[in-house]
Amino acid sequence: MADHLIRIMCPNLACRRVLAVPITARGKIVKCSGCGKNVRVPQTTVPPAEPKKSEDAAAG
């Protein structure tokens, strides 16, 4: 069942609770169970950023 959940963090700085929501909630708004704030679930996951290599380091 864990494969069918995504984890998001409440944007309320006083709460910051991690919410486990079903993948069917993508693009929808859910309510934080900790503070009651409405939280939009991201449509897609964002892959981690890769560190950029400078061209000077690659050339030399």
mmJSON file of the N, C-alpha and C atoms, coordinates in Angstrom:
{"data_MODEL":{"atom_site":{
"group_PDB":["ATOM","ATOM","ATOM","ATOM","ATOM","ATOM","ATOM","ATOM","ATOM","ATOM","ATOM","ATOM","ATOM","ATOM","ATOM","ATOM","ATOM","ATOM","ATOM","ATOM","ATOM","ATOM","ATOM","ATOM","ATOM","ATOM","ATOM","ATOM","ATOM","ATOM","ATOM","ATOM","ATOM","ATOM","ATOM","ATOM","ATOM","ATOM","ATOM","ATOM","ATOM","ATOM","ATOM","ATOM","ATOM","ATOM","ATOM","ATOM","ATOM","ATOM","ATOM","ATOM","ATOM","ATOM","ATOM","ATOM","ATOM","ATOM","ATOM","ATOM","ATOM","ATOM","ATOM","ATOM","ATOM","ATOM","ATOM","ATOM","ATOM","ATOM","ATOM","ATOM","ATOM","ATOM","ATOM","ATOM","ATOM","ATOM","ATOM","ATOM","ATOM","ATOM","ATOM","ATOM","ATOM","ATOM","ATOM","ATOM","ATOM","ATOM","ATOM","ATOM","ATOM","ATOM","ATOM","ATOM","ATOM","ATOM","ATOM","ATOM","ATOM","ATOM","ATOM","ATOM","ATOM","ATOM","ATOM","ATOM","ATOM","ATOM","ATOM","ATOM","ATOM","ATOM","ATOM","ATOM","ATOM","ATOM","ATOM","ATOM","ATOM","ATOM","ATOM","ATOM","ATOM","ATOM","ATOM","ATOM","ATOM","ATOM","ATOM","ATOM","ATOM","ATOM","ATOM","ATOM","ATOM","ATOM","ATOM","ATOM","ATOM","ATOM","ATOM","ATOM","ATOM","ATOM","ATOM","ATOM","ATOM","ATOM","ATOM","ATOM","ATOM","ATOM","ATOM","ATOM","ATOM","ATOM","ATOM","ATOM","ATOM","ATOM","ATOM","ATOM","ATOM","ATOM","ATOM","ATOM","ATOM","ATOM","ATOM","ATOM","ATOM","ATOM","ATOM","ATOM","ATOM","ATOM","ATOM","ATOM"],
"id":[1,2,3,4,5,6,7,8,9,10,11,12,13,14,15,16,17,18,19,20,21,22,23,24,25,26,27,28,29,30,31,32,33,34,35,36,37,38,39,40,41,42,43,44,45,46,47,48,49,50,51,52,53,54,55,56,57,58,59,60,61,62,63,64,65,66,67,68,69,70,71,72,73,74,75,76,77,78,79,80,81,82,83,84,85,86,87,88,89,90,91,92,93,94,95,96,97,98,99,100,101,102,103,104,105,106,107,108,109,110,111,112,113,114,115,116,117,118,119,120,121,122,123,124,125,126,127,128,129,130,131,132,133,134,135,136,137,138,139,140,141,142,143,144,145,146,147,148,149,150,151,152,153,154,155,156,157,158,159,160,161,162,163,164,165,166,167,168,169,170,171,172,173,174,175,176,177,178,179,180],
"type_symbol":["N","C","C","N","C","C","N","C","C","N","C","C","N","C","C","N","C","C","N","C","C","N","C","C","N","C","C","N","C","C","N","C","C","N","C","C","N","C","C","N","C","C","N","C","C","N","C","C","N","C","C","N","C","C","N","C","C","N","C","C","N","C","C","N","C","C","N","C","C","N","C","C","N","C","C","N","C","C","N","C","C","N","C","C","N","C","C","N","C","C","N","C","C","N","C","C","N","C","C","N","C","C","N","C","C","N","C","C","N","C","C","N","C","C","N","C","C","N","C","C","N","C","C","N","C","C","N","C","C","N","C","C","N","C","C","N","C","C","N","C","C","N","C","C","N","C","C","N","C","C","N","C","C","N","C","C","N","C","C","N","C","C","N","C","C","N","C","C","N","C","C","N","C","C","N","C","C","N","C","C"],
"label_atom_id":["N","CA","C","N","CA","C","N","CA","C","N","CA","C","N","CA","C","N","CA","C","N","CA","C","N","CA","C","N","CA","C","N","CA","C","N","CA","C","N","CA","C","N","CA","C","N","CA","C","N","CA","C","N","CA","C","N","CA","C","N","CA","C","N","CA","C","N","CA","C","N","CA","C","N","CA","C","N","CA","C","N","CA","C","N","CA","C","N","CA","C","N","CA","C","N","CA","C","N","CA","C","N","CA","C","N","CA","C","N","CA","C","N","CA","C","N","CA","C","N","CA","C","N","CA","C","N","CA","C","N","CA","C","N","CA","C","N","CA","C","N","CA","C","N","CA","C","N","CA","C","N","CA","C","N","CA","C","N","CA","C","N","CA","C","N","CA","C","N","CA","C","N","CA","C","N","CA","C","N","CA","C","N","CA","C","N","CA","C","N","CA","C","N","CA","C","N","CA","C","N","CA","C","N","CA","C","N","CA","C"],
"label_alt_id":[null,null,null,null,null,null,null,null,null,null,null,null,null,null,null,null,null,null,null,null,null,null,null,null,null,null,null,null,null,null,null,null,null,null,null,null,null,null,null,null,null,null,null,null,null,null,null,null,null,null,null,null,null,null,null,null,null,null,null,null,null,null,null,null,null,null,null,null,null,null,null,null,null,null,null,null,null,null,null,null,null,null,null,null,null,null,null,null,null,null,null,null,null,null,null,null,null,null,null,null,null,null,null,null,null,null,null,null,null,null,null,null,null,null,null,null,null,null,null,null,null,null,null,null,null,null,null,null,null,null,null,null,null,null,null,null,null,null,null,null,null,null,null,null,null,null,null,null,null,null,null,null,null,null,null,null,null,null,null,null,null,null,null,null,null,null,null,null,null,null,null,null,null,null,null,null,null,null,null,null],
"label_comp_id":["MET","MET","MET","ALA","ALA","ALA","ASP","ASP","ASP","HIS","HIS","HIS","LEU","LEU","LEU","ILE","ILE","ILE","ARG","ARG","ARG","ILE","ILE","ILE","MET","MET","MET","CYS","CYS","CYS","PRO","PRO","PRO","ASN","ASN","ASN","LEU","LEU","LEU","ALA","ALA","ALA","CYS","CYS","CYS","ARG","ARG","ARG","ARG","ARG","ARG","VAL","VAL","VAL","LEU","LEU","LEU","ALA","ALA","ALA","VAL","VAL","VAL","PRO","PRO","PRO","ILE","ILE","ILE","THR","THR","THR","ALA","ALA","ALA","ARG","ARG","ARG","GLY","GLY","GLY","LYS","LYS","LYS","ILE","ILE","ILE","VAL","VAL","VAL","LYS","LYS","LYS","CYS","CYS","CYS","SER","SER","SER","GLY","GLY","GLY","CYS","CYS","CYS","GLY","GLY","GLY","LYS","LYS","LYS","ASN","ASN","ASN","VAL","VAL","VAL","ARG","ARG","ARG","VAL","VAL","VAL","PRO","PRO","PRO","GLN","GLN","GLN","THR","THR","THR","THR","THR","THR","VAL","VAL","VAL","PRO","PRO","PRO","PRO","PRO","PRO","ALA","ALA","ALA","GLU","GLU","GLU","PRO","PRO","PRO","LYS","LYS","LYS","LYS","LYS","LYS","SER","SER","SER","GLU","GLU","GLU","ASP","ASP","ASP","ALA","ALA","ALA","ALA","ALA","ALA","ALA","ALA","ALA","GLY","GLY","GLY"],
"label_asym_id":["A","A","A","A","A","A","A","A","A","A","A","A","A","A","A","A","A","A","A","A","A","A","A","A","A","A","A","A","A","A","A","A","A","A","A","A","A","A","A","A","A","A","A","A","A","A","A","A","A","A","A","A","A","A","A","A","A","A","A","A","A","A","A","A","A","A","A","A","A","A","A","A","A","A","A","A","A","A","A","A","A","A","A","A","A","A","A","A","A","A","A","A","A","A","A","A","A","A","A","A","A","A","A","A","A","A","A","A","A","A","A","A","A","A","A","A","A","A","A","A","A","A","A","A","A","A","A","A","A","A","A","A","A","A","A","A","A","A","A","A","A","A","A","A","A","A","A","A","A","A","A","A","A","A","A","A","A","A","A","A","A","A","A","A","A","A","A","A","A","A","A","A","A","A","A","A","A","A","A","A"],
"label_entity_id":["1","1","1","1","1","1","1","1","1","1","1","1","1","1","1","1","1","1","1","1","1","1","1","1","1","1","1","1","1","1","1","1","1","1","1","1","1","1","1","1","1","1","1","1","1","1","1","1","1","1","1","1","1","1","1","1","1","1","1","1","1","1","1","1","1","1","1","1","1","1","1","1","1","1","1","1","1","1","1","1","1","1","1","1","1","1","1","1","1","1","1","1","1","1","1","1","1","1","1","1","1","1","1","1","1","1","1","1","1","1","1","1","1","1","1","1","1","1","1","1","1","1","1","1","1","1","1","1","1","1","1","1","1","1","1","1","1","1","1","1","1","1","1","1","1","1","1","1","1","1","1","1","1","1","1","1","1","1","1","1","1","1","1","1","1","1","1","1","1","1","1","1","1","1","1","1","1","1","1","1"],
"label_seq_id":[1,1,1,2,2,2,3,3,3,4,4,4,5,5,5,6,6,6,7,7,7,8,8,8,9,9,9,10,10,10,11,11,11,12,12,12,13,13,13,14,14,14,15,15,15,16,16,16,17,17,17,18,18,18,19,19,19,20,20,20,21,21,21,22,22,22,23,23,23,24,24,24,25,25,25,26,26,26,27,27,27,28,28,28,29,29,29,30,30,30,31,31,31,32,32,32,33,33,33,34,34,34,35,35,35,36,36,36,37,37,37,38,38,38,39,39,39,40,40,40,41,41,41,42,42,42,43,43,43,44,44,44,45,45,45,46,46,46,47,47,47,48,48,48,49,49,49,50,50,50,51,51,51,52,52,52,53,53,53,54,54,54,55,55,55,56,56,56,57,57,57,58,58,58,59,59,59,60,60,60],
"pdbx_PDB_ins_code":[null,null,null,null,null,null,null,null,null,null,null,null,null,null,null,null,null,null,null,null,null,null,null,null,null,null,null,null,null,null,null,null,null,null,null,null,null,null,null,null,null,null,null,null,null,null,null,null,null,null,null,null,null,null,null,null,null,null,null,null,null,null,null,null,null,null,null,null,null,null,null,null,null,null,null,null,null,null,null,null,null,null,null,null,null,null,null,null,null,null,null,null,null,null,null,null,null,null,null,null,null,null,null,null,null,null,null,null,null,null,null,null,null,null,null,null,null,null,null,null,null,null,null,null,null,null,null,null,null,null,null,null,null,null,null,null,null,null,null,null,null,null,null,null,null,null,null,null,null,null,null,null,null,null,null,null,null,null,null,null,null,null,null,null,null,null,null,null,null,null,null,null,null,null,null,null,null,null,null,null],
"Cartn_x":[0.821,0.0,0.862,2.094,2.975,3.31,3.226,3.501,2.4,1.274,0.142,0.007,1.037,1.014,2.177,1.949,3.04,3.086,4.252,4.423,4.682,3.935,4.13,4.209,4.828,4.954,4.009,3.353,2.465,3.296,2.858,3.633,3.518,2.63,2.475,3.725,4.477,5.735,5.549,4.386,4.128,3.761,3.456,3.012,4.096,4.354,5.356,5.149,3.919,3.606,3.777,4.294,4.416,3.118,2.499,1.221,1.426,0.813,0.824,-0.536,-0.542,-1.79,-1.755,-2.911,-2.927,-2.494,-1.921,-1.463,-2.622,-3.824,-4.993,-5.301,-4.645,-4.861,-3.97,-3.15,-2.261,-3.063,-2.605,-3.256,-4.467,-4.809,-5.977,-5.54,-6.512,-6.248,-6.712,-5.833,-6.163,-6.01,-6.613,-6.532,-5.525,-4.602,-3.615,-4.331,-3.996,-4.632,-4.084,-2.97,-2.383,-2.925,-3.002,-3.389,-4.652,-5.112,-6.322,-6.096,-4.837,-4.533,-4.767,-5.291,-5.447,-4.096,-3.757,-2.458,-2.702,-2.1,-2.217,-1.163,-1.617,-0.726,-0.106,1.231,1.868,1.354,1.276,0.8,1.785,3.075,4.115,5.227,6.031,7.174,8.297,9.105,10.23,11.494,12.237,13.466,14.509,15.395,16.439,17.333,17.751,18.592,19.989,20.533,21.899,22.845,23.977,24.928,25.479,25.548,26.068,27.585,28.136,29.59,29.969,30.953,31.375,32.176,32.123,32.838,34.338,34.804,36.241,36.783,36.032,36.474,36.481,35.51,35.44,36.561,36.987,38.013,39.416,39.587,40.953,41.332],
"Cartn_y":[-1.194,0.0,1.253,1.158,2.321,2.837,1.98,2.411,3.313,3.342,4.127,5.44,5.803,7.041,7.941,9.238,10.19,11.02,11.494,12.274,13.727,14.616,16.048,16.704,17.877,18.589,19.778,19.99,21.132,22.41,23.37,24.599,25.573,25.31,26.166,26.014,27.103,27.034,26.632,26.87,26.48,25.002,24.349,22.95,22.021,22.152,21.355,19.845,19.425,18.0,17.323,16.105,15.319,14.554,14.76,14.129,13.012,11.885,10.777,10.773,11.074,11.166,10.173,9.686,8.736,9.417,8.642,9.207,9.743,9.3,9.81,11.258,11.784,13.169,14.153,13.682,14.584,15.684,16.932,18.068,18.567,17.916,18.307,19.004,19.509,20.18,19.275,19.066,18.283,19.172,18.772,19.542,18.878,19.675,19.161,18.685,17.5,16.953,17.587,18.319,18.949,20.334,21.178,22.578,22.975,22.133,22.435,23.263,23.615,24.415,23.592,24.239,23.588,23.51,22.336,22.086,21.494,22.087,21.524,20.437,19.264,18.136,18.343,18.259,18.459,17.47,17.938,17.098,15.978,16.295,15.305,15.431,14.411,14.48,15.239,15.904,16.669,15.869,15.494,14.732,15.611,15.015,15.814,16.477,17.687,18.431,17.837,17.76,17.277,18.459,18.29,19.401,19.711,20.991,21.385,21.35,20.862,20.844,22.062,22.758,23.937,23.472,24.27,23.906,23.987,24.854,24.975,23.691,23.092,21.85,20.703,20.694,19.613,19.742,20.957,21.171,20.913,21.049,21.038,19.867],
"Cartn_z":[0.0,0.0,0.0,0.498,0.558,-0.84,-1.857,-3.222,-3.76,-3.097,-3.563,-2.806,-2.038,-1.267,-1.668,-1.598,-1.756,-0.478,-0.152,1.059,0.682,1.322,1.119,2.488,2.546,3.805,3.814,4.937,5.097,4.984,4.168,4.001,5.171,6.111,7.28,8.157,8.342,9.076,10.532,11.084,12.461,12.572,11.462,11.468,10.902,9.609,8.876,9.008,9.188,9.305,7.955,7.957,6.73,6.547,5.386,5.088,4.072,4.295,3.341,2.654,1.36,0.608,-0.553,-0.977,-2.098,-3.396,-4.303,-5.568,-6.395,-6.102,-6.82,-6.44,-5.404,-4.973,-5.722,-6.663,-7.417,-8.094,-7.909,-8.529,-7.763,-6.68,-5.893,-4.609,-3.871,-2.605,-1.476,-0.488,0.696,1.92,2.995,4.231,5.16,5.722,6.671,7.929,8.37,9.566,10.84,10.711,11.887,12.164,11.118,11.325,10.56,9.635,8.89,7.637,7.314,6.127,4.87,3.842,2.548,1.859,1.355,0.731,-0.644,-1.682,-3.03,-3.199,-3.626,-3.877,-5.256,-5.362,-6.675,-7.717,-8.955,-10.058,-10.368,-10.378,-10.665,-9.637,-9.548,-8.649,-9.324,-8.545,-9.06,-8.796,-9.846,-9.623,-8.943,-8.156,-7.515,-8.543,-8.263,-9.198,-9.234,-10.435,-10.579,-10.481,-9.797,-9.723,-11.113,-11.435,-12.748,-12.735,-13.831,-13.991,-14.811,-14.348,-15.118,-16.328,-17.392,-18.619,-18.431,-17.536,-17.273,-16.661,-15.765,-15.108,-16.106,-17.037,-18.018,-19.05,-19.343,-20.364,-19.845,-18.541,-18.057,-17.323],
"occupancy":[1.0,1.0,1.0,1.0,1.0,1.0,1.0,1.0,1.0,1.0,1.0,1.0,1.0,1.0,1.0,1.0,1.0,1.0,1.0,1.0,1.0,1.0,1.0,1.0,1.0,1.0,1.0,1.0,1.0,1.0,1.0,1.0,1.0,1.0,1.0,1.0,1.0,1.0,1.0,1.0,1.0,1.0,1.0,1.0,1.0,1.0,1.0,1.0,1.0,1.0,1.0,1.0,1.0,1.0,1.0,1.0,1.0,1.0,1.0,1.0,1.0,1.0,1.0,1.0,1.0,1.0,1.0,1.0,1.0,1.0,1.0,1.0,1.0,1.0,1.0,1.0,1.0,1.0,1.0,1.0,1.0,1.0,1.0,1.0,1.0,1.0,1.0,1.0,1.0,1.0,1.0,1.0,1.0,1.0,1.0,1.0,1.0,1.0,1.0,1.0,1.0,1.0,1.0,1.0,1.0,1.0,1.0,1.0,1.0,1.0,1.0,1.0,1.0,1.0,1.0,1.0,1.0,1.0,1.0,1.0,1.0,1.0,1.0,1.0,1.0,1.0,1.0,1.0,1.0,1.0,1.0,1.0,1.0,1.0,1.0,1.0,1.0,1.0,1.0,1.0,1.0,1.0,1.0,1.0,1.0,1.0,1.0,1.0,1.0,1.0,1.0,1.0,1.0,1.0,1.0,1.0,1.0,1.0,1.0,1.0,1.0,1.0,1.0,1.0,1.0,1.0,1.0,1.0,1.0,1.0,1.0,1.0,1.0,1.0,1.0,1.0,1.0,1.0,1.0,1.0],
"B_iso_or_equiv":[0.0,0.0,0.0,0.0,0.0,0.0,0.0,0.0,0.0,0.0,0.0,0.0,0.0,0.0,0.0,0.0,0.0,0.0,0.0,0.0,0.0,0.0,0.0,0.0,0.0,0.0,0.0,0.0,0.0,0.0,0.0,0.0,0.0,0.0,0.0,0.0,0.0,0.0,0.0,0.0,0.0,0.0,0.0,0.0,0.0,0.0,0.0,0.0,0.0,0.0,0.0,0.0,0.0,0.0,0.0,0.0,0.0,0.0,0.0,0.0,0.0,0.0,0.0,0.0,0.0,0.0,0.0,0.0,0.0,0.0,0.0,0.0,0.0,0.0,0.0,0.0,0.0,0.0,0.0,0.0,0.0,0.0,0.0,0.0,0.0,0.0,0.0,0.0,0.0,0.0,0.0,0.0,0.0,0.0,0.0,0.0,0.0,0.0,0.0,0.0,0.0,0.0,0.0,0.0,0.0,0.0,0.0,0.0,0.0,0.0,0.0,0.0,0.0,0.0,0.0,0.0,0.0,0.0,0.0,0.0,0.0,0.0,0.0,0.0,0.0,0.0,0.0,0.0,0.0,0.0,0.0,0.0,0.0,0.0,0.0,0.0,0.0,0.0,0.0,0.0,0.0,0.0,0.0,0.0,0.0,0.0,0.0,0.0,0.0,0.0,0.0,0.0,0.0,0.0,0.0,0.0,0.0,0.0,0.0,0.0,0.0,0.0,0.0,0.0,0.0,0.0,0.0,0.0,0.0,0.0,0.0,0.0,0.0,0.0,0.0,0.0,0.0,0.0,0.0,0.0],
"pdbx_formal_charge":[null,null,null,null,null,null,null,null,null,null,null,null,null,null,null,null,null,null,null,null,null,null,null,null,null,null,null,null,null,null,null,null,null,null,null,null,null,null,null,null,null,null,null,null,null,null,null,null,null,null,null,null,null,null,null,null,null,null,null,null,null,null,null,null,null,null,null,null,null,null,null,null,null,null,null,null,null,null,null,null,null,null,null,null,null,null,null,null,null,null,null,null,null,null,null,null,null,null,null,null,null,null,null,null,null,null,null,null,null,null,null,null,null,null,null,null,null,null,null,null,null,null,null,null,null,null,null,null,null,null,null,null,null,null,null,null,null,null,null,null,null,null,null,null,null,null,null,null,null,null,null,null,null,null,null,null,null,null,null,null,null,null,null,null,null,null,null,null,null,null,null,null,null,null,null,null,null,null,null,null],
"auth_seq_id":[1,1,1,2,2,2,3,3,3,4,4,4,5,5,5,6,6,6,7,7,7,8,8,8,9,9,9,10,10,10,11,11,11,12,12,12,13,13,13,14,14,14,15,15,15,16,16,16,17,17,17,18,18,18,19,19,19,20,20,20,21,21,21,22,22,22,23,23,23,24,24,24,25,25,25,26,26,26,27,27,27,28,28,28,29,29,29,30,30,30,31,31,31,32,32,32,33,33,33,34,34,34,35,35,35,36,36,36,37,37,37,38,38,38,39,39,39,40,40,40,41,41,41,42,42,42,43,43,43,44,44,44,45,45,45,46,46,46,47,47,47,48,48,48,49,49,49,50,50,50,51,51,51,52,52,52,53,53,53,54,54,54,55,55,55,56,56,56,57,57,57,58,58,58,59,59,59,60,60,60],
"auth_comp_id":["MET","MET","MET","ALA","ALA","ALA","ASP","ASP","ASP","HIS","HIS","HIS","LEU","LEU","LEU","ILE","ILE","ILE","ARG","ARG","ARG","ILE","ILE","ILE","MET","MET","MET","CYS","CYS","CYS","PRO","PRO","PRO","ASN","ASN","ASN","LEU","LEU","LEU","ALA","ALA","ALA","CYS","CYS","CYS","ARG","ARG","ARG","ARG","ARG","ARG","VAL","VAL","VAL","LEU","LEU","LEU","ALA","ALA","ALA","VAL","VAL","VAL","PRO","PRO","PRO","ILE","ILE","ILE","THR","THR","THR","ALA","ALA","ALA","ARG","ARG","ARG","GLY","GLY","GLY","LYS","LYS","LYS","ILE","ILE","ILE","VAL","VAL","VAL","LYS","LYS","LYS","CYS","CYS","CYS","SER","SER","SER","GLY","GLY","GLY","CYS","CYS","CYS","GLY","GLY","GLY","LYS","LYS","LYS","ASN","ASN","ASN","VAL","VAL","VAL","ARG","ARG","ARG","VAL","VAL","VAL","PRO","PRO","PRO","GLN","GLN","GLN","THR","THR","THR","THR","THR","THR","VAL","VAL","VAL","PRO","PRO","PRO","PRO","PRO","PRO","ALA","ALA","ALA","GLU","GLU","GLU","PRO","PRO","PRO","LYS","LYS","LYS","LYS","LYS","LYS","SER","SER","SER","GLU","GLU","GLU","ASP","ASP","ASP","ALA","ALA","ALA","ALA","ALA","ALA","ALA","ALA","ALA","GLY","GLY","GLY"],
"auth_asym_id":["A","A","A","A","A","A","A","A","A","A","A","A","A","A","A","A","A","A","A","A","A","A","A","A","A","A","A","A","A","A","A","A","A","A","A","A","A","A","A","A","A","A","A","A","A","A","A","A","A","A","A","A","A","A","A","A","A","A","A","A","A","A","A","A","A","A","A","A","A","A","A","A","A","A","A","A","A","A","A","A","A","A","A","A","A","A","A","A","A","A","A","A","A","A","A","A","A","A","A","A","A","A","A","A","A","A","A","A","A","A","A","A","A","A","A","A","A","A","A","A","A","A","A","A","A","A","A","A","A","A","A","A","A","A","A","A","A","A","A","A","A","A","A","A","A","A","A","A","A","A","A","A","A","A","A","A","A","A","A","A","A","A","A","A","A","A","A","A","A","A","A","A","A","A","A","A","A","A","A","A"],
"auth_atom_id":["N","CA","C","N","CA","C","N","CA","C","N","CA","C","N","CA","C","N","CA","C","N","CA","C","N","CA","C","N","CA","C","N","CA","C","N","CA","C","N","CA","C","N","CA","C","N","CA","C","N","CA","C","N","CA","C","N","CA","C","N","CA","C","N","CA","C","N","CA","C","N","CA","C","N","CA","C","N","CA","C","N","CA","C","N","CA","C","N","CA","C","N","CA","C","N","CA","C","N","CA","C","N","CA","C","N","CA","C","N","CA","C","N","CA","C","N","CA","C","N","CA","C","N","CA","C","N","CA","C","N","CA","C","N","CA","C","N","CA","C","N","CA","C","N","CA","C","N","CA","C","N","CA","C","N","CA","C","N","CA","C","N","CA","C","N","CA","C","N","CA","C","N","CA","C","N","CA","C","N","CA","C","N","CA","C","N","CA","C","N","CA","C","N","CA","C","N","CA","C","N","CA","C","N","CA","C","N","CA","C"],
"pdbx_PDB_model_num":[1,1,1,1,1,1,1,1,1,1,1,1,1,1,1,1,1,1,1,1,1,1,1,1,1,1,1,1,1,1,1,1,1,1,1,1,1,1,1,1,1,1,1,1,1,1,1,1,1,1,1,1,1,1,1,1,1,1,1,1,1,1,1,1,1,1,1,1,1,1,1,1,1,1,1,1,1,1,1,1,1,1,1,1,1,1,1,1,1,1,1,1,1,1,1,1,1,1,1,1,1,1,1,1,1,1,1,1,1,1,1,1,1,1,1,1,1,1,1,1,1,1,1,1,1,1,1,1,1,1,1,1,1,1,1,1,1,1,1,1,1,1,1,1,1,1,1,1,1,1,1,1,1,1,1,1,1,1,1,1,1,1,1,1,1,1,1,1,1,1,1,1,1,1,1,1,1,1,1,1]
}}}
